């Protein structure tokens, strides 16, 4: 009987430690400030394989992307037309920090590895939106090339847990 109690106590302790470690990973990027371009900031002309910063005055449509603590985006799959400018309203429905980063799969994986090594790094790119619990952010992006691209949460542990979505850009 004492052996069973000891095993249960050890199991409970290990579970508590595991949950605490998981929470620390989830919050590892937590309170860092991420600079967002101001309303008066010039629109970047930097072209990426997945497009460029969009002009808010030329938005074709608005797509709301919800993020949750189940490590999922809703919707997880979207289709846009080449040349289309999308305003993403990124809503964090969870209780921990999440982010939406646009890119190719290779770029997202590389950036995710960099974030594991530097969880406090700041972001100020127009293709990234870092959103606190129960908050919303907006991101305007023009998809200039047809292809398959992705969006992911690169907070350590989130991408690995499956927090990724796909964007199919069809020829205009």
Rosetta constraint file for C-alpha pairs under 8 A:
AtomPair CA 1 CA 5 HARMONIC 6.50 0.50
AtomPair CA 2 CA 6 HARMONIC 6.12 0.50
AtomPair CA 3 CA 7 HARMONIC 6.23 0.50
AtomPair CA 4 CA 8 HARMONIC 6.18 0.50
AtomPair CA 5 CA 9 HARMONIC 6.06 0.50
AtomPair CA 6 CA 10 HARMONIC 6.10 0.50
AtomPair CA 7 CA 11 HARMONIC 6.03 0.50
AtomPair CA 8 CA 12 HARMONIC 6.06 0.50
AtomPair CA 9 CA 13 HARMONIC 6.14 0.50
AtomPair CA 10 CA 14 HARMONIC 6.13 0.50
AtomPair CA 11 CA 15 HARMONIC 6.11 0.50
AtomPair CA 12 CA 16 HARMONIC 6.18 0.50
AtomPair CA 13 CA 17 HARMONIC 6.23 0.50
AtomPair CA 14 CA 18 HARMONIC 6.07 0.50
AtomPair CA 15 CA 19 HARMONIC 6.15 0.50
AtomPair CA 16 CA 20 HARMONIC 6.14 0.50
AtomPair CA 17 CA 21 HARMONIC 6.14 0.50
AtomPair CA 18 CA 22 HARMONIC 6.11 0.50
AtomPair CA 19 CA 23 HARMONIC 6.12 0.50
AtomPair CA 20 CA 24 HARMONIC 6.27 0.50
AtomPair CA 21 CA 25 HARMONIC 6.39 0.50
AtomPair CA 22 CA 26 HARMONIC 6.24 0.50
AtomPair CA 23 CA 27 HARMONIC 6.10 0.50
AtomPair CA 24 CA 28 HARMONIC 5.65 0.50
AtomPair CA 25 CA 29 HARMONIC 7.92 0.50
AtomPair CA 25 CA 156 HARMONIC 6.03 0.50
AtomPair CA 25 CA 157 HARMONIC 6.43 0.50
AtomPair CA 26 CA 30 HARMONIC 7.46 0.50
AtomPair CA 26 CA 96 HARMONIC 6.94 0.50
AtomPair CA 26 CA 97 HARMONIC 7.39 0.50
AtomPair CA 26 CA 155 HARMONIC 6.94 0.50
AtomPair CA 26 CA 156 HARMONIC 6.75 0.50
AtomPair CA 26 CA 157 HARMONIC 6.75 0.50
AtomPair CA 26 CA 158 HARMONIC 7.36 0.50
AtomPair CA 27 CA 31 HARMONIC 7.71 0.50
AtomPair CA 27 CA 96 HARMONIC 6.83 0.50
AtomPair CA 27 CA 97 HARMONIC 6.76 0.50
AtomPair CA 28 CA 119 HARMONIC 5.90 0.50
AtomPair CA 28 CA 120 HARMONIC 7.30 0.50
AtomPair CA 28 CA 155 HARMONIC 7.44 0.50
AtomPair CA 28 CA 156 HARMONIC 7.16 0.50
AtomPair CA 29 CA 97 HARMONIC 7.56 0.50
AtomPair CA 29 CA 119 HARMONIC 5.19 0.50
AtomPair CA 29 CA 120 HARMONIC 5.54 0.50
AtomPair CA 29 CA 121 HARMONIC 7.87 0.50
AtomPair CA 29 CA 155 HARMONIC 6.11 0.50
AtomPair CA 29 CA 156 HARMONIC 7.63 0.50
AtomPair CA 30 CA 96 HARMONIC 7.64 0.50
AtomPair CA 30 CA 97 HARMONIC 5.73 0.50
AtomPair CA 32 CA 120 HARMONIC 6.15 0.50
AtomPair CA 32 CA 121 HARMONIC 7.62 0.50
AtomPair CA 32 CA 122 HARMONIC 6.90 0.50
AtomPair CA 33 CA 122 HARMONIC 6.60 0.50
AtomPair CA 34 CA 122 HARMONIC 5.26 0.50
AtomPair CA 34 CA 123 HARMONIC 5.08 0.50
AtomPair CA 34 CA 124 HARMONIC 6.08 0.50
AtomPair CA 34 CA 130 HARMONIC 6.68 0.50
AtomPair CA 35 CA 122 HARMONIC 7.25 0.50
AtomPair CA 35 CA 123 HARMONIC 6.19 0.50
AtomPair CA 35 CA 124 HARMONIC 4.76 0.50
AtomPair CA 36 CA 124 HARMONIC 5.54 0.50
AtomPair CA 36 CA 125 HARMONIC 7.62 0.50
AtomPair CA 36 CA 126 HARMONIC 7.59 0.50
AtomPair CA 37 CA 41 HARMONIC 5.88 0.50
AtomPair CA 37 CA 124 HARMONIC 7.04 0.50
AtomPair CA 37 CA 126 HARMONIC 7.33 0.50
AtomPair CA 43 CA 53 HARMONIC 6.51 0.50
AtomPair CA 43 CA 54 HARMONIC 7.32 0.50
AtomPair CA 43 CA 55 HARMONIC 6.77 0.50
AtomPair CA 44 CA 52 HARMONIC 7.46 0.50
AtomPair CA 44 CA 53 HARMONIC 5.94 0.50
AtomPair CA 44 CA 126 HARMONIC 7.90 0.50
AtomPair CA 45 CA 52 HARMONIC 6.76 0.50
AtomPair CA 45 CA 53 HARMONIC 7.07 0.50
AtomPair CA 46 CA 52 HARMONIC 6.16 0.50
AtomPair CA 46 CA 53 HARMONIC 7.59 0.50
AtomPair CA 47 CA 51 HARMONIC 5.83 0.50
AtomPair CA 47 CA 52 HARMONIC 5.00 0.50
AtomPair CA 48 CA 52 HARMONIC 5.98 0.50
AtomPair CA 49 CA 103 HARMONIC 7.76 0.50
AtomPair CA 49 CA 104 HARMONIC 7.39 0.50
AtomPair CA 49 CA 145 HARMONIC 7.30 0.50
AtomPair CA 50 CA 102 HARMONIC 7.74 0.50
AtomPair CA 50 CA 103 HARMONIC 6.07 0.50
AtomPair CA 50 CA 104 HARMONIC 6.85 0.50
AtomPair CA 50 CA 143 HARMONIC 6.14 0.50
AtomPair CA 50 CA 144 HARMONIC 6.97 0.50
AtomPair CA 50 CA 145 HARMONIC 6.49 0.50
AtomPair CA 50 CA 149 HARMONIC 6.48 0.50
AtomPair CA 51 CA 141 HARMONIC 7.14 0.50
AtomPair CA 51 CA 142 HARMONIC 5.60 0.50
AtomPair CA 51 CA 143 HARMONIC 4.42 0.50
AtomPair CA 51 CA 144 HARMONIC 4.71 0.50
AtomPair CA 51 CA 145 HARMONIC 6.40 0.50
AtomPair CA 52 CA 141 HARMONIC 6.01 0.50
AtomPair CA 52 CA 142 HARMONIC 5.38 0.50
AtomPair CA 52 CA 143 HARMONIC 6.69 0.50
AtomPair CA 52 CA 144 HARMONIC 7.06 0.50
AtomPair CA 53 CA 126 HARMONIC 5.95 0.50
AtomPair CA 53 CA 127 HARMONIC 7.04 0.50
AtomPair CA 53 CA 140 HARMONIC 6.23 0.50
AtomPair CA 53 CA 141 HARMONIC 4.67 0.50
AtomPair CA 53 CA 142 HARMONIC 5.87 0.50
AtomPair CA 54 CA 58 HARMONIC 7.45 0.50
AtomPair CA 54 CA 59 HARMONIC 7.48 0.50
AtomPair CA 54 CA 85 HARMONIC 5.78 0.50
AtomPair CA 54 CA 86 HARMONIC 7.42 0.50
AtomPair CA 54 CA 140 HARMONIC 4.98 0.50
AtomPair CA 54 CA 141 HARMONIC 4.25 0.50
AtomPair CA 54 CA 142 HARMONIC 4.65 0.50
AtomPair CA 55 CA 59 HARMONIC 6.83 0.50
AtomPair CA 55 CA 85 HARMONIC 7.53 0.50
AtomPair CA 55 CA 140 HARMONIC 6.88 0.50
AtomPair CA 55 CA 141 HARMONIC 7.71 0.50
AtomPair CA 55 CA 142 HARMONIC 7.90 0.50
AtomPair CA 56 CA 87 HARMONIC 7.41 0.50
AtomPair CA 56 CA 140 HARMONIC 6.26 0.50
AtomPair CA 58 CA 85 HARMONIC 6.66 0.50
AtomPair CA 59 CA 84 HARMONIC 7.70 0.50
AtomPair CA 59 CA 85 HARMONIC 4.91 0.50
AtomPair CA 59 CA 86 HARMONIC 5.60 0.50
AtomPair CA 59 CA 87 HARMONIC 6.19 0.50
AtomPair CA 59 CA 140 HARMONIC 7.54 0.50
AtomPair CA 60 CA 84 HARMONIC 5.98 0.50
AtomPair CA 60 CA 85 HARMONIC 5.21 0.50
AtomPair CA 60 CA 86 HARMONIC 5.90 0.50
AtomPair CA 60 CA 87 HARMONIC 7.88 0.50
AtomPair CA 61 CA 85 HARMONIC 7.09 0.50
AtomPair CA 61 CA 86 HARMONIC 5.42 0.50
AtomPair CA 61 CA 87 HARMONIC 6.36 0.50
AtomPair CA 62 CA 86 HARMONIC 5.72 0.50
AtomPair CA 62 CA 87 HARMONIC 4.65 0.50
AtomPair CA 62 CA 88 HARMONIC 5.83 0.50
AtomPair CA 62 CA 89 HARMONIC 7.14 0.50
AtomPair CA 63 CA 86 HARMONIC 6.96 0.50
AtomPair CA 63 CA 87 HARMONIC 6.29 0.50
AtomPair CA 63 CA 88 HARMONIC 5.01 0.50
AtomPair CA 63 CA 89 HARMONIC 6.22 0.50
AtomPair CA 64 CA 88 HARMONIC 5.66 0.50
AtomPair CA 64 CA 89 HARMONIC 4.56 0.50
AtomPair CA 64 CA 90 HARMONIC 5.93 0.50
AtomPair CA 64 CA 91 HARMONIC 7.21 0.50
AtomPair CA 65 CA 73 HARMONIC 6.46 0.50
AtomPair CA 65 CA 74 HARMONIC 5.61 0.50
AtomPair CA 65 CA 75 HARMONIC 6.16 0.50
AtomPair CA 65 CA 88 HARMONIC 6.79 0.50
AtomPair CA 65 CA 89 HARMONIC 6.11 0.50
AtomPair CA 65 CA 90 HARMONIC 4.91 0.50
AtomPair CA 65 CA 91 HARMONIC 6.14 0.50
AtomPair CA 66 CA 73 HARMONIC 5.56 0.50
AtomPair CA 66 CA 74 HARMONIC 5.03 0.50
AtomPair CA 66 CA 75 HARMONIC 7.18 0.50
AtomPair CA 66 CA 90 HARMONIC 6.03 0.50
AtomPair CA 66 CA 91 HARMONIC 4.79 0.50
AtomPair CA 66 CA 92 HARMONIC 5.93 0.50
AtomPair CA 66 CA 93 HARMONIC 6.45 0.50
AtomPair CA 67 CA 71 HARMONIC 7.24 0.50
AtomPair CA 67 CA 72 HARMONIC 5.99 0.50
AtomPair CA 67 CA 73 HARMONIC 4.76 0.50
AtomPair CA 67 CA 74 HARMONIC 6.58 0.50
AtomPair CA 67 CA 90 HARMONIC 7.43 0.50
AtomPair CA 67 CA 91 HARMONIC 6.08 0.50
AtomPair CA 67 CA 92 HARMONIC 4.79 0.50
AtomPair CA 67 CA 93 HARMONIC 5.73 0.50
AtomPair CA 67 CA 94 HARMONIC 6.86 0.50
AtomPair CA 67 CA 98 HARMONIC 6.99 0.50
AtomPair CA 68 CA 72 HARMONIC 5.73 0.50
AtomPair CA 68 CA 73 HARMONIC 6.74 0.50
AtomPair CA 68 CA 92 HARMONIC 6.27 0.50
AtomPair CA 68 CA 93 HARMONIC 5.22 0.50
AtomPair CA 68 CA 94 HARMONIC 4.71 0.50
AtomPair CA 69 CA 93 HARMONIC 7.64 0.50
AtomPair CA 69 CA 94 HARMONIC 4.99 0.50
AtomPair CA 69 CA 95 HARMONIC 6.87 0.50
AtomPair CA 69 CA 96 HARMONIC 6.88 0.50
AtomPair CA 71 CA 158 HARMONIC 6.04 0.50
AtomPair CA 71 CA 159 HARMONIC 7.89 0.50
AtomPair CA 71 CA 161 HARMONIC 6.26 0.50
AtomPair CA 71 CA 162 HARMONIC 6.23 0.50
AtomPair CA 71 CA 163 HARMONIC 4.74 0.50
AtomPair CA 72 CA 76 HARMONIC 7.36 0.50
AtomPair CA 72 CA 162 HARMONIC 6.72 0.50
AtomPair CA 72 CA 163 HARMONIC 4.75 0.50
AtomPair CA 72 CA 164 HARMONIC 6.88 0.50
AtomPair CA 73 CA 163 HARMONIC 6.43 0.50
AtomPair CA 73 CA 164 HARMONIC 6.77 0.50
AtomPair CA 73 CA 165 HARMONIC 6.46 0.50
AtomPair CA 75 CA 165 HARMONIC 7.62 0.50
AtomPair CA 76 CA 164 HARMONIC 7.08 0.50
AtomPair CA 76 CA 165 HARMONIC 4.39 0.50
AtomPair CA 76 CA 166 HARMONIC 6.29 0.50
AtomPair CA 77 CA 165 HARMONIC 5.54 0.50
AtomPair CA 77 CA 166 HARMONIC 4.74 0.50
AtomPair CA 77 CA 167 HARMONIC 5.97 0.50
AtomPair CA 77 CA 168 HARMONIC 7.83 0.50
AtomPair CA 78 CA 166 HARMONIC 6.35 0.50
AtomPair CA 78 CA 167 HARMONIC 4.97 0.50
AtomPair CA 78 CA 168 HARMONIC 6.33 0.50
AtomPair CA 79 CA 167 HARMONIC 5.65 0.50
AtomPair CA 79 CA 168 HARMONIC 4.71 0.50
AtomPair CA 79 CA 169 HARMONIC 5.89 0.50
AtomPair CA 79 CA 170 HARMONIC 7.27 0.50
AtomPair CA 80 CA 84 HARMONIC 6.69 0.50
AtomPair CA 80 CA 143 HARMONIC 7.84 0.50
AtomPair CA 80 CA 167 HARMONIC 7.26 0.50
AtomPair CA 80 CA 168 HARMONIC 6.31 0.50
AtomPair CA 80 CA 169 HARMONIC 4.94 0.50
AtomPair CA 80 CA 170 HARMONIC 6.30 0.50
AtomPair CA 81 CA 143 HARMONIC 7.47 0.50
AtomPair CA 81 CA 146 HARMONIC 7.57 0.50
AtomPair CA 81 CA 169 HARMONIC 5.27 0.50
AtomPair CA 81 CA 170 HARMONIC 4.83 0.50
AtomPair CA 81 CA 171 HARMONIC 6.07 0.50
AtomPair CA 81 CA 172 HARMONIC 5.24 0.50
AtomPair CA 82 CA 143 HARMONIC 5.62 0.50
AtomPair CA 82 CA 144 HARMONIC 5.47 0.50
AtomPair CA 82 CA 145 HARMONIC 5.57 0.50
AtomPair CA 82 CA 146 HARMONIC 5.43 0.50
AtomPair CA 82 CA 169 HARMONIC 5.66 0.50
AtomPair CA 82 CA 170 HARMONIC 5.65 0.50
AtomPair CA 82 CA 171 HARMONIC 5.16 0.50
AtomPair CA 82 CA 172 HARMONIC 4.69 0.50
AtomPair CA 83 CA 142 HARMONIC 6.24 0.50
AtomPair CA 83 CA 143 HARMONIC 5.33 0.50
AtomPair CA 83 CA 144 HARMONIC 4.76 0.50
AtomPair CA 83 CA 145 HARMONIC 7.15 0.50
AtomPair CA 83 CA 172 HARMONIC 6.66 0.50
AtomPair CA 84 CA 142 HARMONIC 5.67 0.50
AtomPair CA 84 CA 143 HARMONIC 5.76 0.50
AtomPair CA 84 CA 144 HARMONIC 7.42 0.50
AtomPair CA 85 CA 140 HARMONIC 6.89 0.50
AtomPair CA 85 CA 141 HARMONIC 5.55 0.50
AtomPair CA 85 CA 142 HARMONIC 4.08 0.50
AtomPair CA 85 CA 143 HARMONIC 6.44 0.50
AtomPair CA 86 CA 140 HARMONIC 5.62 0.50
AtomPair CA 86 CA 141 HARMONIC 5.41 0.50
AtomPair CA 86 CA 142 HARMONIC 6.23 0.50
AtomPair CA 87 CA 138 HARMONIC 6.71 0.50
AtomPair CA 87 CA 139 HARMONIC 5.71 0.50
AtomPair CA 87 CA 140 HARMONIC 4.34 0.50
AtomPair CA 87 CA 141 HARMONIC 6.54 0.50
AtomPair CA 88 CA 138 HARMONIC 5.53 0.50
AtomPair CA 88 CA 139 HARMONIC 5.10 0.50
AtomPair CA 88 CA 140 HARMONIC 6.11 0.50
AtomPair CA 88 CA 141 HARMONIC 7.85 0.50
AtomPair CA 89 CA 136 HARMONIC 6.66 0.50
AtomPair CA 89 CA 137 HARMONIC 5.90 0.50
AtomPair CA 89 CA 138 HARMONIC 4.66 0.50
AtomPair CA 89 CA 139 HARMONIC 6.69 0.50
AtomPair CA 90 CA 100 HARMONIC 7.41 0.50
AtomPair CA 90 CA 129 HARMONIC 7.40 0.50
AtomPair CA 90 CA 131 HARMONIC 7.46 0.50
AtomPair CA 90 CA 136 HARMONIC 5.43 0.50
AtomPair CA 90 CA 137 HARMONIC 5.22 0.50
AtomPair CA 90 CA 138 HARMONIC 6.00 0.50
AtomPair CA 90 CA 139 HARMONIC 7.64 0.50
AtomPair CA 91 CA 131 HARMONIC 7.24 0.50
AtomPair CA 91 CA 134 HARMONIC 7.18 0.50
AtomPair CA 91 CA 135 HARMONIC 6.02 0.50
AtomPair CA 91 CA 136 HARMONIC 4.36 0.50
AtomPair CA 91 CA 137 HARMONIC 6.67 0.50
AtomPair CA 92 CA 97 HARMONIC 7.67 0.50
AtomPair CA 92 CA 98 HARMONIC 6.67 0.50
AtomPair CA 92 CA 131 HARMONIC 6.11 0.50
AtomPair CA 92 CA 132 HARMONIC 6.59 0.50
AtomPair CA 92 CA 133 HARMONIC 5.57 0.50
AtomPair CA 92 CA 134 HARMONIC 5.26 0.50
AtomPair CA 92 CA 135 HARMONIC 5.60 0.50
AtomPair CA 92 CA 136 HARMONIC 6.26 0.50
AtomPair CA 93 CA 133 HARMONIC 6.63 0.50
AtomPair CA 93 CA 134 HARMONIC 5.31 0.50
AtomPair CA 93 CA 135 HARMONIC 7.63 0.50
AtomPair CA 94 CA 133 HARMONIC 5.50 0.50
AtomPair CA 94 CA 134 HARMONIC 6.31 0.50
AtomPair CA 95 CA 133 HARMONIC 4.80 0.50
AtomPair CA 95 CA 134 HARMONIC 6.91 0.50
AtomPair CA 96 CA 132 HARMONIC 6.86 0.50
AtomPair CA 96 CA 133 HARMONIC 5.31 0.50
AtomPair CA 97 CA 130 HARMONIC 7.54 0.50
AtomPair CA 97 CA 131 HARMONIC 6.09 0.50
AtomPair CA 97 CA 132 HARMONIC 4.77 0.50
AtomPair CA 97 CA 133 HARMONIC 5.61 0.50
AtomPair CA 98 CA 130 HARMONIC 6.18 0.50
AtomPair CA 98 CA 131 HARMONIC 5.55 0.50
AtomPair CA 98 CA 132 HARMONIC 6.59 0.50
AtomPair CA 98 CA 133 HARMONIC 7.65 0.50
AtomPair CA 98 CA 153 HARMONIC 6.14 0.50
AtomPair CA 98 CA 155 HARMONIC 6.84 0.50
AtomPair CA 99 CA 128 HARMONIC 7.17 0.50
AtomPair CA 99 CA 129 HARMONIC 5.45 0.50
AtomPair CA 99 CA 130 HARMONIC 4.21 0.50
AtomPair CA 99 CA 131 HARMONIC 5.58 0.50
AtomPair CA 99 CA 152 HARMONIC 7.35 0.50
AtomPair CA 99 CA 153 HARMONIC 4.84 0.50
AtomPair CA 99 CA 154 HARMONIC 6.88 0.50
AtomPair CA 99 CA 155 HARMONIC 7.17 0.50
AtomPair CA 100 CA 128 HARMONIC 5.75 0.50
AtomPair CA 100 CA 129 HARMONIC 5.19 0.50
AtomPair CA 100 CA 130 HARMONIC 6.53 0.50
AtomPair CA 100 CA 151 HARMONIC 5.98 0.50
AtomPair CA 100 CA 152 HARMONIC 5.39 0.50
AtomPair CA 100 CA 153 HARMONIC 5.14 0.50
AtomPair CA 100 CA 154 HARMONIC 7.74 0.50
AtomPair CA 101 CA 108 HARMONIC 7.67 0.50
AtomPair CA 101 CA 127 HARMONIC 5.89 0.50
AtomPair CA 101 CA 128 HARMONIC 4.41 0.50
AtomPair CA 101 CA 129 HARMONIC 6.42 0.50
AtomPair CA 101 CA 151 HARMONIC 5.21 0.50
AtomPair CA 101 CA 152 HARMONIC 5.32 0.50
AtomPair CA 101 CA 153 HARMONIC 6.29 0.50
AtomPair CA 101 CA 154 HARMONIC 7.29 0.50
AtomPair CA 102 CA 108 HARMONIC 7.74 0.50
AtomPair CA 102 CA 127 HARMONIC 5.44 0.50
AtomPair CA 102 CA 128 HARMONIC 6.51 0.50
AtomPair CA 102 CA 149 HARMONIC 7.51 0.50
AtomPair CA 102 CA 150 HARMONIC 5.82 0.50
AtomPair CA 102 CA 151 HARMONIC 4.40 0.50
AtomPair CA 102 CA 152 HARMONIC 6.78 0.50
AtomPair CA 103 CA 107 HARMONIC 5.98 0.50
AtomPair CA 103 CA 108 HARMONIC 5.93 0.50
AtomPair CA 103 CA 127 HARMONIC 7.89 0.50
AtomPair CA 103 CA 149 HARMONIC 5.96 0.50
AtomPair CA 103 CA 150 HARMONIC 5.52 0.50
AtomPair CA 103 CA 151 HARMONIC 6.29 0.50
AtomPair CA 104 CA 108 HARMONIC 6.18 0.50
AtomPair CA 104 CA 148 HARMONIC 7.78 0.50
AtomPair CA 104 CA 149 HARMONIC 5.10 0.50
AtomPair CA 104 CA 150 HARMONIC 5.89 0.50
AtomPair CA 105 CA 109 HARMONIC 6.15 0.50
AtomPair CA 105 CA 149 HARMONIC 6.96 0.50
AtomPair CA 105 CA 150 HARMONIC 6.39 0.50
AtomPair CA 106 CA 110 HARMONIC 6.20 0.50
AtomPair CA 107 CA 111 HARMONIC 6.05 0.50
AtomPair CA 108 CA 112 HARMONIC 5.91 0.50
AtomPair CA 108 CA 152 HARMONIC 7.24 0.50
AtomPair CA 108 CA 154 HARMONIC 7.54 0.50
AtomPair CA 109 CA 113 HARMONIC 6.29 0.50
AtomPair CA 110 CA 114 HARMONIC 6.34 0.50
AtomPair CA 111 CA 115 HARMONIC 6.18 0.50
AtomPair CA 111 CA 154 HARMONIC 7.40 0.50
AtomPair CA 112 CA 116 HARMONIC 6.39 0.50
AtomPair CA 112 CA 154 HARMONIC 5.10 0.50
AtomPair CA 112 CA 155 HARMONIC 7.36 0.50
AtomPair CA 112 CA 156 HARMONIC 7.07 0.50
AtomPair CA 112 CA 159 HARMONIC 7.57 0.50
AtomPair CA 113 CA 117 HARMONIC 6.65 0.50
AtomPair CA 114 CA 118 HARMONIC 6.12 0.50
AtomPair CA 115 CA 119 HARMONIC 4.88 0.50
AtomPair CA 115 CA 120 HARMONIC 7.72 0.50
AtomPair CA 115 CA 121 HARMONIC 7.00 0.50
AtomPair CA 115 CA 154 HARMONIC 7.08 0.50
AtomPair CA 115 CA 155 HARMONIC 6.98 0.50
AtomPair CA 115 CA 156 HARMONIC 6.65 0.50
AtomPair CA 116 CA 155 HARMONIC 7.84 0.50
AtomPair CA 116 CA 156 HARMONIC 5.52 0.50
AtomPair CA 119 CA 155 HARMONIC 7.49 0.50
AtomPair CA 119 CA 156 HARMONIC 7.27 0.50
AtomPair CA 123 CA 128 HARMONIC 7.16 0.50
AtomPair CA 124 CA 128 HARMONIC 7.26 0.50
AtomPair CA 126 CA 139 HARMONIC 6.81 0.50
AtomPair CA 126 CA 140 HARMONIC 7.59 0.50
AtomPair CA 126 CA 141 HARMONIC 7.75 0.50
AtomPair CA 127 CA 139 HARMONIC 6.95 0.50
AtomPair CA 127 CA 140 HARMONIC 7.95 0.50
AtomPair CA 127 CA 141 HARMONIC 7.01 0.50
AtomPair CA 128 CA 139 HARMONIC 7.49 0.50
AtomPair CA 129 CA 137 HARMONIC 6.51 0.50
AtomPair CA 129 CA 138 HARMONIC 7.31 0.50
AtomPair CA 129 CA 139 HARMONIC 6.69 0.50
AtomPair CA 130 CA 137 HARMONIC 7.55 0.50
AtomPair CA 131 CA 135 HARMONIC 6.04 0.50
AtomPair CA 131 CA 136 HARMONIC 6.22 0.50
AtomPair CA 131 CA 137 HARMONIC 6.28 0.50
AtomPair CA 132 CA 136 HARMONIC 7.69 0.50
AtomPair CA 143 CA 169 HARMONIC 7.11 0.50
AtomPair CA 145 CA 169 HARMONIC 7.08 0.50
AtomPair CA 145 CA 171 HARMONIC 7.71 0.50
AtomPair CA 146 CA 168 HARMONIC 7.62 0.50
AtomPair CA 146 CA 169 HARMONIC 4.67 0.50
AtomPair CA 146 CA 170 HARMONIC 5.20 0.50
AtomPair CA 146 CA 171 HARMONIC 5.34 0.50
AtomPair CA 147 CA 168 HARMONIC 6.02 0.50
AtomPair CA 147 CA 169 HARMONIC 5.13 0.50
AtomPair CA 147 CA 170 HARMONIC 6.73 0.50
AtomPair CA 148 CA 166 HARMONIC 7.10 0.50
AtomPair CA 148 CA 167 HARMONIC 5.84 0.50
AtomPair CA 148 CA 168 HARMONIC 4.70 0.50
AtomPair CA 148 CA 169 HARMONIC 6.20 0.50
AtomPair CA 149 CA 166 HARMONIC 5.94 0.50
AtomPair CA 149 CA 167 HARMONIC 5.02 0.50
AtomPair CA 149 CA 168 HARMONIC 6.37 0.50
AtomPair CA 149 CA 169 HARMONIC 7.68 0.50
AtomPair CA 150 CA 164 HARMONIC 6.96 0.50
AtomPair CA 150 CA 165 HARMONIC 5.56 0.50
AtomPair CA 150 CA 166 HARMONIC 4.40 0.50
AtomPair CA 150 CA 167 HARMONIC 5.42 0.50
AtomPair CA 151 CA 164 HARMONIC 5.66 0.50
AtomPair CA 151 CA 165 HARMONIC 5.11 0.50
AtomPair CA 151 CA 166 HARMONIC 6.31 0.50
AtomPair CA 151 CA 167 HARMONIC 7.45 0.50
AtomPair CA 152 CA 159 HARMONIC 6.30 0.50
AtomPair CA 152 CA 163 HARMONIC 5.75 0.50
AtomPair CA 152 CA 164 HARMONIC 4.20 0.50
AtomPair CA 152 CA 165 HARMONIC 6.22 0.50
AtomPair CA 153 CA 158 HARMONIC 5.92 0.50
AtomPair CA 153 CA 159 HARMONIC 5.56 0.50
AtomPair CA 153 CA 163 HARMONIC 5.74 0.50
AtomPair CA 153 CA 164 HARMONIC 6.61 0.50
AtomPair CA 154 CA 158 HARMONIC 6.22 0.50
AtomPair CA 154 CA 159 HARMONIC 5.48 0.50
AtomPair CA 155 CA 159 HARMONIC 7.11 0.50
AtomPair CA 156 CA 160 HARMONIC 7.85 0.50
AtomPair CA 157 CA 161 HARMONIC 6.12 0.50
AtomPair CA 158 CA 162 HARMONIC 6.65 0.50
AtomPair CA 158 CA 163 HARMONIC 5.58 0.50
AtomPair CA 159 CA 163 HARMONIC 4.79 0.50
AtomPair CA 159 CA 164 HARMONIC 6.33 0.50
